[in-house]
Every structure is written in C-alpha cells, then in structure tokens.
Amino acid sequence: MSLVKLIAQADARGLAASGLACLDRCLPLLADDADVLRPLWAGVAVRERDWPERLAASRQALDAATATVTTAAVAGAGPGAVPVPVPVPDGASPDESVVLVRAMLASAPSEWAAGPLRDWAETCSVAALEIHQRLDSVGESGGAAAAERLARAREDTAAVSDAVDGAEGTDGVGPLVAGELRRQIRILEILAETDGPAGVRQAMDLSTEGQRVLRAVVSRRARAQG
C-alpha cells in the first residue's frame, strides 16, 4: 500500500508515531542528543494521556539541546567564532533543512485527535523526504521536478523499488529518499499490525536506524566541507 493511503487509513496512534518518527530521524540536523524525543515516544505509547505536556516538554528539551550544541561549537572555535551551518548539498541554503526540522516539531498538534495528527503526519512525511532528497547525491535537490518526484513516490512505492545500495531508482529517486520512504511505510504498517507498547518500540527502533543513517551522511558532508 502506498504511503499516502497508509496515512489516510491510520488511527491517531499511528499518525502520531509516523510524524514523530519523521522528526526523530531528521534530528541529527538540529541536535546531538539522540534521545531528546524519548519522552514524546512514551507519550505515543500511552496515547492521549499527557500528550500536550509531553509535547511542550519535548519542545523545551530540543531548544535546550540546540542551544547547548551552538554554545559548544562557538566555545570550541575560539573567541569571536560563529556557529558552523549544518552541511547541505551545493546550491541549497544552509538553513533550509534546519528550518524544515524545526517546523516539524512546531506544527505538532497539542490535541490528540486523528484530524490534526493526520495533517501533522502528512507535513512531517513530506518534510522528511525533502530533507533526505536535499542530502541525496542522486538527482537535483529542489525545484518543481523534484517535488513531483517525491509526490509520485509517496503515491506509488514501485517508483523507488530499485533505489538500493547506492543506486538510482527507476523514477530518479536516490537511495536516501528510497530508504526514508520505506521506513515511513513500515512504521505505519507496524503500528497498524501491533497494538500496545511493543508496536511503538518497533517503530522507535526503526526510526533510530534511520537516524543513524542520516547522522552518518551529515558527518561525511561536514568532513568534506571542512
């Protein structure tokens, strides 16, 4: 089933996990603390109970983690230094991907209901795929053609079936985008198939795997641009 259809059919729990997982995988662009969103994952496990409070706490924790990274970067670089932008592909603004990650958390609804959570899951899905496309070495990183390619991929998973092991997909989709799309699909499938905390743990583990992939890509780009 396509990603678009899975999001359309998911319940509130699946939608919350889907949006959170997209944000979680893109976290290396914003903060070094890989566990900063763990309390929000716990909130998905207990569903609507304490969701608004956990969301507010996660926003504060991410702001603090981001401030810590910035302060450490400046202090380590010596007097008068400024923070180094997150590495991004040539031709892209250094802040574009970071803005997308921040928008994902900022747009999270405080109301635990399928409607607003579905809108959030859609927003995070598109943003995460766009971030991975910007970091992918295959194809152009932006523009109308790139946006159309991502839209097709979300509606037809066959478009990325061959994008593995660093190869370009049949629709021009690169391996990073293909991997992100597969994780988004699998997480929604897991939450639909597995009830209780076990499903959330599986989704979180899969998201952590994707986070490691993106962290490695960001690290390689930092070394290449440094």
C-alpha positions as MATLAB code, in Angstrom:
seq = 'MSLVKLIAQADARGLAASGLACLDRCLPLLADDADVLRPLWAGVAVRERDWPERLAASRQALDAATATVTTAAVAGAGPGAVPVPVPVPDGASPDESVVLVRAMLASAPSEWAAGPLRDWAETCSVAALEIHQRLDSVGESGGAAAAERLARAREDTAAVSDAVDGAEGTDGVGPLVAGELRRQIRILEILAETDGPAGVRQAMDLSTEGQRVLRAVVSRRARAQG';
ca = [
       0.000    0.000    0.000;
       1.246    3.492   -0.796;
       2.364    5.906    1.882;
      -0.495    8.295    1.083;
      -3.076    5.545    1.596;
      -1.461    4.330    4.813;
      -1.601    7.828    6.301;
      -5.227    8.206    5.188;
      -6.181    4.956    6.972;
      -4.069    5.285   10.135;
      -5.543    5.926   13.575;
      -4.362    8.653   15.946;
      -1.639    6.448   17.469;
      -0.209    5.514   14.083;
      -0.329    9.099   12.868;
       1.410   10.439   15.967;
       4.125    7.809   15.680;
       4.538    8.495   11.961;
       5.016   12.229   12.438;
       7.290   11.775   15.431;
       9.422    9.185   13.660;
       9.996   11.543   10.722;
      11.112   14.253   13.138;
      13.250   11.794   15.095;
      15.148   10.612   12.010;
      15.940   14.198   10.989;
      17.112   15.204   14.463;
      20.869   14.988   13.626;
      20.463   18.189   11.601;
      19.433   20.048   14.727;
      20.858   18.430   17.876;
      23.435   15.896   19.036;
      21.197   14.353   21.703;
      19.638   11.304   20.057;
      17.277   10.710   22.988;
      15.764   14.171   23.322;
      12.423   12.971   21.924;
      12.150    9.805   24.025;
       9.520   11.342   26.382;
       7.332   12.088   23.372;
       7.707    8.497   22.177;
       6.468    7.437   25.596;
       3.530    9.765   25.058;
       2.615    7.902   21.861;
       2.645    4.636   23.815;
       0.079    5.929   26.336;
      -1.891    7.694   23.594;
      -3.702   10.877   24.566;
      -2.709   10.815   28.239;
      -0.282   13.689   28.973;
       0.334   14.294   25.239;
       0.161   18.125   25.455;
       2.506   18.195   28.466;
       4.981   15.808   26.824;
       4.909   17.836   23.624;
       5.666   21.061   25.466;
       8.485   19.363   27.403;
       9.990   17.987   24.181;
       9.984   21.430   22.587;
      11.812   22.856   25.595;
      14.291   19.974   25.642;
      15.044   20.369   21.942;
      15.548   24.113   22.343;
      17.955   23.433   25.213;
      19.823   20.751   23.252;
      20.150   23.067   20.270;
      21.431   25.898   22.458;
      23.979   23.554   24.050;
      25.305   22.466   20.664;
      25.569   26.077   19.468;
      27.341   27.218   22.638;
      29.787   24.318   22.500;
      30.539   24.962   18.834;
      31.299   28.613   19.465;
      33.361   27.922   22.584;
      35.400   25.256   20.843;
      36.163   27.502   17.903;
      37.687   30.258   19.980;
      36.885   33.942   20.616;
      34.758   35.662   18.032;
      33.688   32.432   16.332;
      30.191   31.838   14.979;
      28.220   28.589   14.702;
      29.020   26.488   11.635;
      25.927   25.805    9.459;
      24.682   22.239    9.048;
      26.203   20.729    5.880;
      23.757   20.665    2.971;
      24.077   19.974   -0.769;
      25.631   22.539   -3.090;
      23.121   25.142   -4.204;
      20.887   24.868   -1.128;
      20.614   27.357    1.678;
      22.407   26.067    4.815;
      19.362   26.865    6.921;
      16.624   25.307    4.761;
      16.853   21.784    6.143;
      17.124   23.051    9.730;
      14.012   25.195    9.215;
      12.132   22.123    7.995;
      13.107   20.136   11.094;
      12.049   22.938   13.432;
       8.745   23.302   11.574;
       8.018   19.616   12.082;
       8.031   19.965   15.866;
       6.427   23.406   15.863;
       3.459   22.113   13.852;
       2.769   19.149   16.160;
      -0.817   19.443   17.449;
      -1.486   19.515   21.166;
      -4.845   17.869   20.523;
      -4.769   14.058   20.360;
      -7.236   13.551   17.512;
      -6.995   11.857   14.111;
      -7.681   15.026   12.112;
      -4.884   17.288   13.349;
      -2.497   14.343   13.777;
      -3.093   13.299   10.161;
      -2.239   16.797    8.977;
       0.927   16.647   11.082;
       1.893   13.215    9.759;
       1.483   14.496    6.182;
       3.570   17.586    6.912;
       6.345   15.581    8.546;
       6.333   12.937    5.817;
       6.861   15.480    3.061;
       9.434   17.459    5.066;
      11.488   14.366    5.936;
      11.533   13.189    2.338;
      12.549   16.652    1.159;
      15.399   16.739    3.689;
      16.651   13.345    2.543;
      16.382   14.451   -1.083;
      18.486   17.524   -0.335;
      21.174   15.272    1.133;
      20.949   12.620   -1.559;
      23.682   12.502   -4.166;
      21.262   11.457   -6.914;
      19.272   13.964   -8.936;
      18.585   17.636   -8.304;
      17.798   18.594   -4.710;
      14.966   21.036   -5.313;
      12.601   22.543   -7.817;
       9.262   21.533   -9.309;
      10.601   18.320  -10.852;
      11.979   17.142   -7.510;
       8.686   17.936   -5.737;
       6.740   15.997   -8.371;
       9.080   13.044   -7.996;
       8.524   12.949   -4.233;
       4.743   13.185   -4.716;
       4.812   10.232   -7.122;
       6.965    8.225   -4.727;
       4.505    8.784   -1.861;
       1.631    7.574   -4.051;
       3.391    4.714   -5.835;
       6.026    2.710   -3.955;
       7.077    0.943   -7.159;
       8.787    4.187   -8.169;
      11.584    3.544   -5.661;
      11.774   -0.248   -5.670;
      15.193   -0.283   -7.346;
      16.832    2.512   -5.347;
      19.037    0.353   -3.151;
      22.732    0.011   -2.366;
      23.535    3.487   -3.633;
      21.796    3.022   -6.978;
      19.395    5.460   -8.569;
      15.745    4.422   -8.616;
      13.705    3.945  -11.771;
      11.981    7.285  -11.188;
      15.170    9.184  -10.430;
      14.754    8.723   -6.686;
      18.021    8.374   -4.778;
      18.848    5.773   -2.107;
      18.403    8.106    0.865;
      14.898    9.069   -0.240;
      14.042    5.441   -1.008;
      15.214    4.329    2.424;
      13.249    7.103    4.138;
      10.118    6.217    2.185;
      10.411    2.554    3.142;
      10.810    3.453    6.815;
       7.770    5.717    6.734;
       5.692    2.949    5.176;
       6.958    0.236    7.505;
       6.336    2.285   10.653;
       2.702    2.841    9.689;
       2.359   -0.870    8.928;
       3.887   -1.824   12.280;
       1.551    0.451   14.234;
      -1.458   -0.907   12.346;
      -0.424   -4.522   12.963;
       0.942   -4.348   16.524;
      -1.030   -2.941   19.415;
       0.378   -1.698   22.709;
       3.905   -0.572   23.633;
       5.507   -3.297   21.505;
       4.453   -1.594   18.283;
       5.797    1.753   19.460;
       9.126    0.164   20.425;
       9.466   -1.401   16.981;
       8.665    1.899   15.304;
      11.181    3.712   17.505;
      13.890    1.142   16.736;
      13.300    1.529   13.008;
      13.415    5.299   13.334;
      16.677    5.077   15.290;
      18.166    3.093   12.423;
      17.222    5.878   10.010;
      18.609    8.484   12.392;
      21.981    6.715   12.329;
      21.959    6.750    8.543;
      21.290   10.489    8.383;
      23.822   11.211   11.126;
      26.488    9.397    9.095;
      25.581   11.376    5.967;
      25.745   14.690    7.846;
      29.100   13.688    9.350;
      30.562   12.824    5.941;
      29.398   16.116    4.461;
      30.864   18.037    7.391;
      34.248   16.404    6.812;
      34.056   17.044    3.066;
      33.144   20.711    3.532;
      35.583   21.240    6.391;
];
